[in-house]
């Protein structure tokens, strides 16, 4: 009896000692968002559990050597994993099967709803979409979205157009609002410093097309929401890339992640000799970002981004010069050492608090500081910029009768200051002072939105904002001689409403329609151009957008589609033209009528996560634009009925993605653009072009903690001479800014997880 007792005791103790409790989180590998309802199970015993709304799970295994199976059958690929040796919380990343629209949650319009239940045209780019390209720039990734065109006039000199909104942007990004981690990204002069960002630090992109005045204030071009990469595990990483025309790039980074916090520190540097003469570039960025989750009611996030950017300006060429040698620079640009050197610091802080099941609030604060040295062909500018601001929104969830409803009320305010000094440019050094301006810009808006889930699977959203803007300009260099050296321009409060309706036809199909109105005031850079004039007669643009669309997926999510048609009427359209001295000035041009269709579709021929060939997917986007001037009279010239300057009537992009379980992958992309009118008279056009690029590589995790991505690629494989960033309405017929010819690149990234 004594031996039997000890035997039974040992039998009962050993299984208990062999059991292991594992905890962790399951996230979407592309969006890095928590996955609710994922199944986590023990492959040997069959025991399983489900993740909660924050992606958390807790599972008891019979042995630490058991295989864990993680899956979300309707949307994500299954993974079979062994329990890691580390005692830290386990983070599991699941790859989505395809772009399941009912699973993709978007931030646009502050809804946090699935894309299938959102009324509006929204383009999405995940981390994997961005990684299809070498990540030296956001240009090729954004150009895969229908209705979006990003141009590069010179190395790191970007222009972003959403449905033709670049008409008023001779340089920089205007008439498009951009948010980085929920805080506005804007310089004091109203332009967007997109070139200060490093593409590799961006993890997700959402593009809202057309006016979104209900929650983002003034703007008729659209809104871009950027989110920096967020670590899900503690790691160190490094990588490098080399390519044609002197391209060199390297980065190092480290992250610390736990259940309640994550922190990322990353340094990137990219240099380029340039395809053209006078087109070298050197950019250094340092990013520190983090998120903290002290409890289930609140979270904090912050980022600090420092950038030091230098690039040369080769200038535009005439057609004859472009045909003779597209790599040449304008001689005057070389003589004047035309270039741009800017240092900037962008700070953002966000706090979210969930008071209870009904009430929540998100508040953010930001600061932007920069110093610009800019020798140009006509002058030498030295500007100091500083911006402060904040944004807050409060959401209340309730029932209206028997219908779930959500109400949002918020406000956003900026105060921007710029000290702008313009000198004579003596071959790259400042000469005599021409003028010294101090400009203060005060901008703000309040917004409200209501959303109601109606019977028969209809969803209604109503929203509006009221916007105000004031400029105070002091030409202090004339204070002693001109009693009117101080000027003020206040733009009356503008009301921008929006209404949207969604009909969920089936779990995989929905239709939407919306009507929205917006206005876009002139920026400080447009009111005060570089020719020393002050144009207070420039009026804000005002527009109304009508939109209908259908999106969904078929054939067990293998085929996805998103189709939108829009009709946009814009009054007091702001256009730019170049003076004899090469300075861009601005004027209102009557009205425009912009109609179009945007299509995105994809089909997964192979979708077999367990097979050697795990994915073969073909996708395509197509944009049709019918953009015309209306009532546009310039002196004795009547441009009414002409095509909108700088827009192509047809743009198509096609891509092929191939992935294998051993780790080999291929991403190929083809772009076609129709001819583009380069002046309002429609007498000069940029020719159409077709370009092809591809990236291939090997991506794999080994020894449990190490991962490698070894890759190489080619851009403009057809070696086509084309102009990606054209100068519109250019004086002297200097319209063309040549894009690089055929170029190659190769690189490697290494990461060690802890």
Secondary structure, DSSP 8 states (H G I E B T S, - for coil): -HHHHHHHHHHHHHHHHH-EEEEEEEEETTT--B-TT-EEEETTT--EEE--TTSEEEEEES-TTSEEEEEETTTEEEEEEE--S--S-EEEEE-BSS--TTT-EE-GGG--EEGGG--S-EEEE-HHHHTTS-SS-SHHHHTTSTTEEEEEEETTEEEEEESSGGGG-SSSB-S-EEEETTEE---TTS-B-GGGS-GGGEEEEEEEES--HHHH-S-SSEEEEEEE---SS-EEEEEEEEEGGGEEEEEEEEEEE-SSEEEEEEEEEEEE--SSTT--EEEEEEEEEEEEEEETTEEEEEEEEEEEEEEE----B-HHHHHH-TT---HHHHHTT-EEEEEEEEEEEEEEEE-SSSEEEEEEEEEEEEEEEEE-SS-EEEEEEEEEEEEEEEEEEEEETTEEEEEEEEEEEEEEEEEEEEEEEETTEEEEEEEEEEEEEEEEEEEEEEEEEEGGGEEEEEEEEEEEEEEEEEEGGGTTT-TT-EEEEEEEEEEEEEEEEEEEEETTEEEEEEEEEEEE---HHHHS-TTS---TT---EEEEEEEEEEEEEETTTTEEEEEEEEEEEEES-EEEEE-TTS-EEEEE-SEEEEEEEEEEEEEEEEE-TTSSEEEEEEEEEEEEEEEEEES-EETTEE-TT-B-TT-BSEEEEEEEEEEETTSEEEEEEEEEE--EE-STTS--EE--EEEEEEEEEEEEEETTTEEEEEEEEEESTT----BSS--TT-GGG--B-B---SEEEEEEEEEEE-
